[in-house]
């Protein structure tokens, strides 16, 4: 599992960001809260929750550990997926 990624923000939207680290660009899904915390910053460290399925590998990023923990609690509820959480 990936705990966090530290790097330079290449692109940022309210729903996602591309973070360049070690010559790779990571597409990371984010919340509006995380967007507001990192907007305007070049170099960041973002906490990661990785979802691996048969058809996709997804990264979800969080500016704070309490937000990631809430996300993990929500996805443990039956019927609530990562995109909904």
Secondary structure, DSSP 4 states (H G I P E B T S, - for coil): ---EEEEEEEEE-SSEEEEEETTEEEEEEE-HHHHHHHTT-SEEEEEEEEEE-SS-EEEEEESSHHHHHHHHHHHTSTT--TTT-
